[in-house]
Structure formats: C-alpha cells, structure tokens
Amino acid sequence: MPELPEVESICAGLRGIALKKKILSANILTDYSLRQKIPRDIVDKASNAKIIKIERRAKYIQIFLDNDVVIIIHLGMSGKVLIKDNDYKYQKHDHFELELEDDVRLIYNDPRRFGLVIYSDKDNLENLAIFKNLGMEPLSEDFTPEKFGLILQNKKQPIKLSLMDNANIVGVGNIYAAESLFLSGISPLRPSNELSEKEIKILHGNIIQVLRNSIKLGGSSLKDYALVNGEKGYFQNNFFVYGRDKENCKICENKIKKIIQAGRTSFYCDNCQK
C-alpha cells in the first residue's frame, strides 16, 4: 500500500501540472464500486471549478477547488493517479477522470478497487470519519522528539506496531518503519515504552530522514505504485532490510530475518538491531 512518501510524490507531481487549472468536466468511468461508490454528484461539484491547492493529509490526496469543494483520493492497495492528454484511450481499470484545460486529463486507475474517490465541503473536512482519529504528521513541525516520546511512553506493544499505527503517527507504514528502526539500531520487537530518551531522539530523526529521502526518489515502487507520469519511484533500491530476508545485512553481513507481527511482515537484522 502506498505510504506517505508515495502520496507526497504524487501530490508534488499533480501540483506541477494541475494546479491553477480549470476542470472542464469530471467523469465517473465505471459502475464498479471502489471502497465505496464514487458519489454521482461529484460530477457537478467539480465541473467548471478551478484547482487552487493540492495537499496530502496522512495517505490521502486532497484537491481543493475554488468553490470550497475538496476532492479526496486514497490509493488503497493498487490505485494510481496518472496525468494524460486528450489522445489517451481509457484503460480497463480507469474509474474516475478530471478533464482539465490545456489538454490535461487526471485519471484514477485502480485494479483492486480498494481506493477511494469522494468529496467534502472545505469547512467539513476535519469532521470526516477518515480524518477524525489520525495521529501526528511526521514531517510537520509539531512532530518533536518530546511529543514522540509521549506517544510511546504508555505503550507496551512492539515499537514497529506503534510506528505503523495511524492513530499515533500517520503514513509511516511497514517499509519506512522497518528502515527507520534499522538505521536506529532498534529491534522491531522492543516494547515501545522501553526505549530510552536517546533512542527515541535517534529514531525520531531517522523517521524524518527516511521519509524525506524516499520523497526525493519518488517513493518505493514494489508492485502497482507509479508517479503521475507512469514512472516508478527508486527508493526500493536503497532498502537496508525491507524485503531482503534472502540477503545479508549491508552493515554486518548477518542474515536479514523475516518475522510476522500482527499479521504484517517485518524485516530486521538481529545483530545490528537490539
């Protein structure tokens, strides 16, 4: 599932092409439901409005229009937001389209249909159920080592699970939790509330650095994820542990271990991470 760096990379791509453009028409391209049906009145809400801002909140793309409507897109497991031109021929799993001025078409494609395309009035945005219980944004100024420590201090669950819980911190996900823990020398099995103040500060810094590095490389393309131009991200080429259980640690040559935590696969080096 695309995480924070992937969604941020898509938002950046959209800003570079779609920002300030008028929506000539919005089109629902299929009768299939995504996570829920695309609301039919999104066509009237979006048509003839101008895109004035594109932001990421957690793993959601928010497209703000000049009529105070916000289009919200979640990529689910296999969703893509692609920029095409007027020569584009619809593909099998295209579900939604914004036709913009200047020969630009924004296409939402999702083979597995776990994604989401909805809208909200701007003033009601934070009242939506999908946003109500979200934790801190790890790339915001509000995310400090002190506040990070407060999140962890009463949690006995393994630190990897705390990092992946969007009620604590949004968008970190499996890949970036694994990579941040490796760089911090912390085992994914360690209880969250047993990390020292020094370890919390190191992990805090590595979470931010790993996310920023991934954004610079366009995110991680393992299966379906792609940038708006259809190209893949490159951060997967820099993985230290994620998906490398058949390989040796890049630091100590120890075999990377693969375990299951709460139904999710974890990768770590039990020599470098304690």
N, C-alpha and C positions, 0 to 999 in steps of 0.2 A: 504494500500500500504506500503511495506517495506520502512523504512526511514534509516537515517544514521546509527544508531546502528545495525540494521539488516544486512545492506550491509557490514558494517565493520566486523561484526561477521562472515559472510560468507567468506570474504576475508581472515580473520585470519585462518579459517578452511582450505581454499584452500592452503594457504602458508605452513601449517603444513604437507600437503600431496603431493601437486602437484609441488611445487617449485623445480626447477633444473631438472625436469623430461622431457624426450623427448616425443613429441607427435608422436605416431606411425601412427595414422590416425585421420582425422576429418571427421565426418559423419553427413549429414543432414538427419533426420529420418522421415520427413513428408513433404507433399506438401502444407500443410496449411501455410498461412502467419501469422506471428506474427504482431507486429505493422507495420512492413514491411517485405517483403520476406528476408529470410536469403540468403545473396549473395552466389551463387553457387561456386565462385572461392575461398571462404574461405577454402574449402577442400584442394586445392593445396597450399594456402598461409600458412596454419597451419601445414600440414602434414610434418613430419621429422624435425620440428623445436623444440627448447628446450625452456621451460618456465623459464625466468630469473627474472621476477618480477611480483608481483600481488599487485595492488593498488586500492584504492577507490577514485573516484572523484565524489563529490555530492552523488547521488544514483546509480552510475554506477560502475560496476566491470571492471577493466582494466587488461588484461592478456598480459604482454609484452613477446615477443618471441625474440630469438637471431638473427632472420633475419630482425629485425626492424619493424615487424608487431605487431599490438596491437589488440587483440580480445576484444570487448566491449560488455558487457551484462547488460541489465536493466531488473529488475524482474517484472515490470508492477504491476498488481494487485495480481497475483497468481503464479508468477514464483518461481521456486526452482532450485538451483544448488546443485546436490547431487553427492557424491562420492560413487561409486560402484566398484565391482570387476568383473572378467570375467565370473562369473556364473550368473550375472544379466540378467534378461529377460525384454525386453523392455515393457514399460507400455503405456497405451493409449495416454497420453498427452506428451510423450517424443518428443522433436523437434530437439535436437542437441546433439552431443557427441564428446568428445575428448578422444580417446583411448590412454592412456599413458603407458610407460614402467612400469614394476614391478606390473602388474596386477591391474592397476588403471584406472577406467573409470569415466570421468566427464560428467554428464548428465544434460541437461537443460530441465526441465519439466514445462509446463505452460498450465493449463486447459483453462483459459480465453483468452489467446493469446494476451495480451496487452504488453507483454515484447518485448525485442529487442536483437538480436544477429547480430552484424556487425563487421567489422574490419577497421582499418586505418593504414596507414604508420605512424610510430612514429613521424616523423617530421611534419606531417599534423594534429596531434591530436587536438591541440588547435584551429584549424580552422574549426573543425566540428561544424555544426549548434547546436548540442546538448550541446556543451560546451561554446559557444560564449558569452552567456548572463548570466552566472552563477555568483552568489554573493560569499561572503566570506565563507571560510570553518570555522565552529565554533570551531573546535579543533586545528586550526592552531595558530601559534604564532602571526600571522597577525591580528587575531580577538581580539582586545583590547576593553576595555570599551569606550575609546575615539572614536575609529572608529565605534563602535556600535552606539554611540550617534549621530555621524554624519549621519549615515544611517536613524535614526529616526527623526531627527530634523525638516525636512520639510514635514513629512508625517502626514496627518490628519486622515488617516484610523485607525480603531481599532488595537491595538498592536498585538492581536492574528493574524490578517491577515498579518501584516508586518513580523512576525516571520515565517509564512508559505510560504512567497514569496521567491522562489529560486533565484530571481534576487537580493535579499537583503542578505540572509544567506541560505546556501544550507543544505538540509537534515533534518531540524528540524521537520517539519511535524506536524500533528494535535495532536498526542499523546504527543509529547515532548514539544510542545508549551503550551498545557494545564497544564502539570505537572510543567513546569518551572514557569509559571505565578502563579500557586497556591503557590508554595514554596516562591515566591517573594511577595505574598500578593497583586498582581496587577490584577484587573479585566480585562478580555479579551475585554471588551467594551471600555476601556480607549483609547482616541486618542494617537497615537504614539508620537506625538510631545509635549504632555503634561506631559510626565514622567520627574521627577526630575533627576538631576545628580546622587543622591544617589540611586534612584530606578533603573536607568539604570545600575549602577555598581552591584547592588544586582541581577538583572535579568541576566546580563551577566554571573556572577558566577554560577547562578543556571542552566542556559542553558548548560554550560560546564559540571557541576556536574551530571545533569540528563542524559545527553548523555553518559558520562563515566560509570555511574552506570548501565545503560542499556546494554552497551557493555560487562561489566563484567558478566552480567547474560544472555548473548546470545541474547539480543533483546527481543521484545514483540511478542508473538505468540497468535494472536486472531483468525485467520482463517487459511490461507494457509501457512504462513511463517514457515520455518523449517531451522535448521542448516544443514551443508553439510552431517552430519551423519544421518539426518532424525529426530533428536530430536528437541523438541521445546525449545524456549527461556523462561525465567522465570520473566522478568521484569514486566509483567502484574500483577503479584502477589503483586507488590509494588505501584500500582496506588493509588494516593490520590483522583483524581477527574475523570479521563477519564473513561467513561462507567459506572459511579457509580451514575447515576441520580435516581436510586431506593433505594439508600442508604444514610446514614447520613455522614456528614463530620467527618473524623477521628480526627480532632482537636477540633471542637466546637459542634458537633452533629447536626448542621444545615443541612437541606436537600440540597443535591447537585442539582444544577439547570442545565437544558439542554436547549440550545438555538441553533438557526441556524444563522451562519454568512457566508455570501457569498456562500451559498449552502453547507457548511460544519457544522457538529455538534460540538458545544462547550460545555464543562462541567466546572462548577466552583462553588465555594461557595461564595454567595454574602455577607456573614458575615465576612469571612476571607480575601476576596479579594475586594479591594476598588479602 
